[in-house]
Amino acid sequence: SVTKAELMNSFKLISSYTTETTSNSNRNTNVQLSANAINGITVMPGETFSFNRATGERTAAKGYLPAAAIAGGQSVDEIGGGVCQTSSTLFNAVARANLKIVDRDPHAWPSNYVDKGEDATVNWPNLDFRFQNDTDWPIFIVAWYKDRKVTVEIYGMSLGDGVSIDLESEVTYTSNPPSEIKYVFNPELAPGEQKTTIKARKGYEVDTYKIWYQNGKEIRRELLCESRYKAYQETVEYN
């Protein structure tokens, strides 16, 4: 029902998204390894892509290094820290390719490499980013890291002549953390020692929209997802 010429004319780059990384070499190594892991994957019609399945467990044996990650409201070093930047970049490319988001969770607090409501956290094995190819054609993922930037491209059948999708997020509610500091006794600290374990952070509720454009003009928008980032009280451990 489709000619070779039609395929050649319509099968193209649908979307591309790039985020900037930090100067932390360990983190950049993890971003690069995870980008390499998803690069070149084909998602057939009806299939669901899983970030965790594509990368597998992020381990030292695979070359992943300790870098900052979020756990229990704290920023801690763990093997594979930073791969959420790759999954978030993928999420942005996938949403702009009009593919069905199956599983996506926001971070504990907003990321600095994407807008609020446009991140997708992952953690082995319980938090995953998944999307389904709900088109009639194969989807191809191209991903790479270079010069402190990670890029993900999605190739497939065109959305239509002059049609593109972008994301726009709106903060609908902001909550302030308690003004007082929470002190927690920690006998493992040296006498008189204090350590800030959780920084004070504002909380946000965010609505993210998919906006359709025809030749640069908005033609419609739809709610893609809602994100909640809780407020954090500053916590200091002492002895």
Secondary structure as a PSIPRED ss2 file (coil, helix, strand):
# PSIPRED VFORMAT (PSIPRED V4.0)

   1 S C   1.000  0.000  0.000
   2 V C   1.000  0.000  0.000
   3 T C   1.000  0.000  0.000
   4 K H   0.000  1.000  0.000
   5 A H   0.000  1.000  0.000
   6 E H   0.000  1.000  0.000
   7 L H   0.000  1.000  0.000
   8 M H   0.000  1.000  0.000
   9 N H   0.000  1.000  0.000
  10 S H   0.000  1.000  0.000
  11 F E   0.000  0.000  1.000
  12 K E   0.000  0.000  1.000
  13 L E   0.000  0.000  1.000
  14 I E   0.000  0.000  1.000
  15 S E   0.000  0.000  1.000
  16 S E   0.000  0.000  1.000
  17 Y E   0.000  0.000  1.000
  18 T E   0.000  0.000  1.000
  19 T E   0.000  0.000  1.000
  20 E E   0.000  0.000  1.000
  21 T C   1.000  0.000  0.000
  22 T C   1.000  0.000  0.000
  23 S C   1.000  0.000  0.000
  24 N C   1.000  0.000  0.000
  25 S H   0.000  1.000  0.000
  26 N H   0.000  1.000  0.000
  27 R H   0.000  1.000  0.000
  28 N H   0.000  1.000  0.000
  29 T H   0.000  1.000  0.000
  30 N H   0.000  1.000  0.000
  31 V H   0.000  1.000  0.000
  32 Q H   0.000  1.000  0.000
  33 L H   0.000  1.000  0.000
  34 S H   0.000  1.000  0.000
  35 A H   0.000  1.000  0.000
  36 N H   0.000  1.000  0.000
  37 A H   0.000  1.000  0.000
  38 I H   0.000  1.000  0.000
  39 N C   1.000  0.000  0.000
  40 G C   1.000  0.000  0.000
  41 I C   1.000  0.000  0.000
  42 T E   0.000  0.000  1.000
  43 V E   0.000  0.000  1.000
  44 M C   1.000  0.000  0.000
  45 P C   1.000  0.000  0.000
  46 G C   1.000  0.000  0.000
  47 E C   1.000  0.000  0.000
  48 T E   0.000  0.000  1.000
  49 F E   0.000  0.000  1.000
  50 S E   0.000  0.000  1.000
  51 F H   0.000  1.000  0.000
  52 N H   0.000  1.000  0.000
  53 R H   0.000  1.000  0.000
  54 A H   0.000  1.000  0.000
  55 T H   0.000  1.000  0.000
  56 G C   1.000  0.000  0.000
  57 E C   1.000  0.000  0.000
  58 R C   1.000  0.000  0.000
  59 T C   1.000  0.000  0.000
  60 A H   0.000  1.000  0.000
  61 A H   0.000  1.000  0.000
  62 K H   0.000  1.000  0.000
  63 G C   1.000  0.000  0.000
  64 Y C   1.000  0.000  0.000
  65 L C   1.000  0.000  0.000
  66 P E   0.000  0.000  1.000
  67 A E   0.000  0.000  1.000
  68 A E   0.000  0.000  1.000
  69 A E   0.000  0.000  1.000
  70 I E   0.000  0.000  1.000
  71 A E   0.000  0.000  1.000
  72 G C   1.000  0.000  0.000
  73 G C   1.000  0.000  0.000
  74 Q E   0.000  0.000  1.000
  75 S E   0.000  0.000  1.000
  76 V E   0.000  0.000  1.000
  77 D E   0.000  0.000  1.000
  78 E E   0.000  0.000  1.000
  79 I E   0.000  0.000  1.000
  80 G C   1.000  0.000  0.000
  81 G C   1.000  0.000  0.000
  82 G C   1.000  0.000  0.000
  83 V H   0.000  1.000  0.000
  84 C H   0.000  1.000  0.000
  85 Q H   0.000  1.000  0.000
  86 T H   0.000  1.000  0.000
  87 S H   0.000  1.000  0.000
  88 S H   0.000  1.000  0.000
  89 T H   0.000  1.000  0.000
  90 L H   0.000  1.000  0.000
  91 F H   0.000  1.000  0.000
  92 N H   0.000  1.000  0.000
  93 A H   0.000  1.000  0.000
  94 V H   0.000  1.000  0.000
  95 A H   0.000  1.000  0.000
  96 R H   0.000  1.000  0.000
  97 A C   1.000  0.000  0.000
  98 N C   1.000  0.000  0.000
  99 L C   1.000  0.000  0.000
 100 K E   0.000  0.000  1.000
 101 I E   0.000  0.000  1.000
 102 V E   0.000  0.000  1.000
 103 D E   0.000  0.000  1.000
 104 R C   1.000  0.000  0.000
 105 D C   1.000  0.000  0.000
 106 P C   1.000  0.000  0.000
 107 H C   1.000  0.000  0.000
 108 A C   1.000  0.000  0.000
 109 W C   1.000  0.000  0.000
 110 P C   1.000  0.000  0.000
 111 S C   1.000  0.000  0.000
 112 N C   1.000  0.000  0.000
 113 Y C   1.000  0.000  0.000
 114 V C   1.000  0.000  0.000
 115 D C   1.000  0.000  0.000
 116 K C   1.000  0.000  0.000
 117 G C   1.000  0.000  0.000
 118 E C   1.000  0.000  0.000
 119 D C   1.000  0.000  0.000
 120 A C   1.000  0.000  0.000
 121 T C   1.000  0.000  0.000
 122 V C   1.000  0.000  0.000
 123 N E   0.000  0.000  1.000
 124 W C   1.000  0.000  0.000
 125 P C   1.000  0.000  0.000
 126 N C   1.000  0.000  0.000
 127 L E   0.000  0.000  1.000
 128 D C   1.000  0.000  0.000
 129 F C   1.000  0.000  0.000
 130 R E   0.000  0.000  1.000
 131 F E   0.000  0.000  1.000
 132 Q E   0.000  0.000  1.000
 133 N C   1.000  0.000  0.000
 134 D C   1.000  0.000  0.000
 135 T C   1.000  0.000  0.000
 136 D C   1.000  0.000  0.000
 137 W C   1.000  0.000  0.000
 138 P C   1.000  0.000  0.000
 139 I E   0.000  0.000  1.000
 140 F E   0.000  0.000  1.000
 141 I E   0.000  0.000  1.000
 142 V E   0.000  0.000  1.000
 143 A E   0.000  0.000  1.000
 144 W E   0.000  0.000  1.000
 145 Y E   0.000  0.000  1.000
 146 K E   0.000  0.000  1.000
 147 D C   1.000  0.000  0.000
 148 R C   1.000  0.000  0.000
 149 K E   0.000  0.000  1.000
 150 V E   0.000  0.000  1.000
 151 T E   0.000  0.000  1.000
 152 V E   0.000  0.000  1.000
 153 E E   0.000  0.000  1.000
 154 I E   0.000  0.000  1.000
 155 Y E   0.000  0.000  1.000
 156 G E   0.000  0.000  1.000
 157 M E   0.000  0.000  1.000
 158 S C   1.000  0.000  0.000
 159 L C   1.000  0.000  0.000
 160 G C   1.000  0.000  0.000
 161 D C   1.000  0.000  0.000
 162 G C   1.000  0.000  0.000
 163 V E   0.000  0.000  1.000
 164 S E   0.000  0.000  1.000
 165 I E   0.000  0.000  1.000
 166 D E   0.000  0.000  1.000
 167 L E   0.000  0.000  1.000
 168 E E   0.000  0.000  1.000
 169 S E   0.000  0.000  1.000
 170 E E   0.000  0.000  1.000
 171 V E   0.000  0.000  1.000
 172 T E   0.000  0.000  1.000
 173 Y E   0.000  0.000  1.000
 174 T E   0.000  0.000  1.000
 175 S E   0.000  0.000  1.000
 176 N C   1.000  0.000  0.000
 177 P C   1.000  0.000  0.000
 178 P C   1.000  0.000  0.000
 179 S C   1.000  0.000  0.000
 180 E C   1.000  0.000  0.000
 181 I C   1.000  0.000  0.000
 182 K E   0.000  0.000  1.000
 183 Y E   0.000  0.000  1.000
 184 V E   0.000  0.000  1.000
 185 F E   0.000  0.000  1.000
 186 N C   1.000  0.000  0.000
 187 P C   1.000  0.000  0.000
 188 E C   1.000  0.000  0.000
 189 L C   1.000  0.000  0.000
 190 A C   1.000  0.000  0.000
 191 P C   1.000  0.000  0.000
 192 G C   1.000  0.000  0.000
 193 E C   1.000  0.000  0.000
 194 Q E   0.000  0.000  1.000
 195 K E   0.000  0.000  1.000
 196 T E   0.000  0.000  1.000
 197 T E   0.000  0.000  1.000
 198 I E   0.000  0.000  1.000
 199 K C   1.000  0.000  0.000
 200 A C   1.000  0.000  0.000
 201 R E   0.000  0.000  1.000
 202 K C   1.000  0.000  0.000
 203 G E   0.000  0.000  1.000
 204 Y E   0.000  0.000  1.000
 205 E E   0.000  0.000  1.000
 206 V E   0.000  0.000  1.000
 207 D E   0.000  0.000  1.000
 208 T E   0.000  0.000  1.000
 209 Y E   0.000  0.000  1.000
 210 K E   0.000  0.000  1.000
 211 I E   0.000  0.000  1.000
 212 W E   0.000  0.000  1.000
 213 Y E   0.000  0.000  1.000
 214 Q E   0.000  0.000  1.000
 215 N C   1.000  0.000  0.000
 216 G C   1.000  0.000  0.000
 217 K E   0.000  0.000  1.000
 218 E E   0.000  0.000  1.000
 219 I E   0.000  0.000  1.000
 220 R E   0.000  0.000  1.000
 221 R E   0.000  0.000  1.000
 222 E E   0.000  0.000  1.000
 223 L E   0.000  0.000  1.000
 224 L E   0.000  0.000  1.000
 225 C E   0.000  0.000  1.000
 226 E E   0.000  0.000  1.000
 227 S E   0.000  0.000  1.000
 228 R E   0.000  0.000  1.000
 229 Y E   0.000  0.000  1.000
 230 K C   1.000  0.000  0.000
 231 A C   1.000  0.000  0.000
 232 Y E   0.000  0.000  1.000
 233 Q C   1.000  0.000  0.000
 234 E C   1.000  0.000  0.000
 235 T E   0.000  0.000  1.000
 236 V E   0.000  0.000  1.000
 237 E E   0.000  0.000  1.000
 238 Y E   0.000  0.000  1.000
 239 N C   1.000  0.000  0.000
